């Protein structure tokens, strides 16, 4: 995973997923949204659509966080039939996005849905920061 060549620009699915997860009005949401254009992704090592994220820390400031590492956004996952399918969690370290995780109960991924269409209701994550 450390090979610089393995990092690629965000896919459209990942970009839209991040934008939806970070659609709030807090300073943290705005700060993390500003990082999206400066982020690269690397596929996770599990069969789910998880991705590691790397933000160009010289191009954009860190978003405010109370903890060094924390989940900063999340949502329930719903399959194409509307059934509960798991959870999505977005993690950050020192104010920068680092990991988009999908815990898929059925281990089948989003199926016919695009990644961002898999998202259900969003969750407030971590302590509020304003």
C-alpha positions as MATLAB code, in Angstrom:
seq = 'XXXXXXXXXXXXXXXXXXXXXXXXXXXXXXXXXXXXXXXXXXXXXXXXXXXXXXXXXXXXXXXXXXXXXXXXXXXXXXXXXXXXXXXXXXXXXXXXXXXXXXXXXXXXXXXXXXXXXXXXXXXXXXXXXX';
ca = [
       0.000    0.000    0.000;
       2.954    2.356    0.399;
       3.739    2.368   -3.305;
       3.022    5.875   -4.580;
       1.836    4.473   -7.923;
      -1.038    2.600   -6.243;
      -2.835    5.848   -5.319;
      -5.326    7.067   -7.931;
      -7.770    9.975   -8.197;
     -11.107    9.432   -6.474;
     -13.632    7.527   -8.529;
     -16.920    9.298   -9.198;
     -18.653    6.853   -6.822;
     -16.229    7.543   -3.977;
     -16.305   11.319   -4.567;
     -20.121   11.439   -4.473;
     -20.209    9.153   -1.435;
     -17.838   11.476    0.458;
     -19.872   14.534   -0.524;
     -23.084   12.928    0.754;
     -21.496   11.752    3.992;
     -20.118   15.253    4.607;
     -23.213   17.253    3.634;
     -23.568   18.956    7.032;
     -22.987   22.592    7.976;
     -20.380   22.204   10.724;
     -16.852   23.575   10.423;
     -15.623   19.975   10.386;
     -17.939   18.990    7.501;
     -16.875   22.050    5.498;
     -13.203   21.349    6.241;
     -13.421   17.706    5.204;
     -15.450   18.581    2.070;
     -12.674   20.989    1.059;
     -10.263   18.028    1.120;
     -12.198   15.973   -1.445;
     -10.627   17.633   -4.542;
      -7.176   17.078   -3.004;
      -7.664   13.396   -2.126;
      -6.424   10.203   -3.727;
      -7.682    6.686   -3.056;
      -6.220    3.210   -2.744;
      -8.396    0.076   -2.681;
      -8.741   -1.668    0.661;
      -7.530   -5.209    1.173;
     -10.962   -6.753    1.762;
     -13.528   -7.692   -0.918;
     -15.852   -4.839    0.129;
     -15.587   -1.451   -1.619;
     -13.545    0.098    1.241;
     -10.849    2.580    0.208;
      -7.935    4.253    1.923;
      -7.731    7.992    1.392;
      -4.736   10.310    1.193;
      -5.123   14.092    1.199;
      -2.471   16.522   -0.047;
      -1.811   18.219    3.288;
       0.059   21.072    1.572;
      -2.972   21.973   -0.550;
      -5.688   22.181    2.108;
      -5.754   22.684    5.899;
      -6.716   20.065    8.446;
     -10.366   20.018    9.473;
     -11.116   20.597   13.155;
     -11.212   17.419   15.245;
     -11.289   16.820   18.988;
      -9.555   13.427   18.808;
      -6.446   12.407   16.893;
      -8.310    9.593   15.078;
     -12.090    9.460   14.884;
     -15.055    8.505   12.743;
     -16.238   11.777   11.229;
     -19.264   10.648    9.206;
     -21.365    7.557    8.746;
     -24.539    6.166    7.254;
     -26.651    3.054    7.206;
     -26.465    0.962    4.049;
     -29.610   -0.240    2.296;
     -29.683   -2.776   -0.551;
     -31.669   -2.345   -3.782;
     -34.727   -3.927   -2.142;
     -34.595   -1.420    0.726;
     -33.301   -3.877    3.336;
     -30.721   -2.890    5.937;
     -27.325   -4.012    4.678;
     -24.742   -2.580    7.110;
     -22.882    0.619    7.885;
     -20.533    3.062    6.159;
     -17.957    4.926    8.247;
     -15.572    7.705    7.233;
     -12.434    8.027    9.361;
      -9.978   10.893    9.743;
      -6.579   11.255   11.400;
      -5.222   14.613   12.588;
      -7.895   16.463   10.599;
      -7.389   14.631    7.284;
      -9.539   11.952    5.636;
      -7.884    8.509    5.747;
     -10.419    5.685    5.318;
     -13.878    5.030    3.912;
     -15.138    1.730    5.340;
     -18.169   -0.364    4.452;
     -19.346   -3.045    6.866;
     -21.637   -5.078    4.629;
     -23.620   -7.708    6.566;
     -24.356   -9.796    3.488;
     -20.837   -9.323    2.034;
     -22.258   -8.727   -1.438;
     -21.456   -5.043   -1.855;
     -23.902   -2.505   -3.235;
     -25.120   -4.871   -5.968;
     -26.826   -2.949   -8.775;
     -26.573    0.329   -6.826;
     -23.819    2.867   -7.300;
     -21.773    3.261   -4.133;
     -23.402    6.535   -3.080;
     -26.893    5.121   -3.774;
     -26.180    2.431   -1.164;
     -26.179    5.091    1.585;
     -29.200    5.432    3.824;
     -29.705    7.872    6.688;
     -26.554    9.658    7.813;
     -25.259    9.427   11.396;
     -23.655   12.112   13.494;
     -20.210   10.768   14.364;
     -17.702   11.757   17.024;
     -18.056   14.778   19.284;
     -19.528   17.890   17.618;
     -16.973   20.464   16.523;
     -17.952   24.039   15.562;
];
